[in-house]
Amino acid sequence: MTPENLNAAIKTGSMADVGTRLQFLTELYDLWKTGLDIEDHKRELESALKLLGFHMMKDYKEPKE
């Protein structure tokens, strides 16, 4: 096993792994979206949801062929 392979194996499942990060951000997005039903924090959650959605689209969108 090369050091590169070892590093890749260690990073898989961590926040350094793009798939794990995207899954975490997607779960966070869904949680915040559900939280919009809580009227006391609606404005804050709407802003956070917009920023998170922008970040996800900017950094994780499918590359154009």
Order of alpha helices (4+ residues) and beta strands (2+ residues): alpha-alpha-alpha
